[in-house]
C-alpha cells in the first residue's frame, strides 16, 4: 500500500513538472501508473505517451525490532484421539 501511495505522489509531482515544461494544446491526464520489474515508475498518459521516471524503489532495509507479543488467541476445537502407542517395557518391582 505504501508503495502505491508513493507512486501516486511521485506521479502527480512529475505531472506538474511535465505540464509546467511542455506546452499542450489539450489537457493530458494519467491513464496508468505502474512499477516495472526494475523498480522504475512508468506513467502512461492519456495522449498515449509513456514517461519513465526512473528507479523509485530503494534497497531492502535492515530487519526491524521484534514487536510486542500479541493477545492470547481463542481456544481451538478438541482434536481427534491419537492412536494407541506401543506397550512400554516392564517396570521394576
Number of C-alpha atoms within 10 A of each C-alpha: 6 7 11 12 10 13 21 16 12 14 21 14 11 15 18 10 11 13 12 10 9 8 9 9 6 7 9 15 12 16 13 12 17 16 19 12 7 10 13 16 21 19 24 16 16 13 12 12 11 15 16 13 14 13 13 14 14 7 5 6 6 6 6 6 6 6 6 6 6 6 6 6 6 6 6 6 6 6 6 6 6 6 6 6 6 6 6 6 6 6 5 4 3
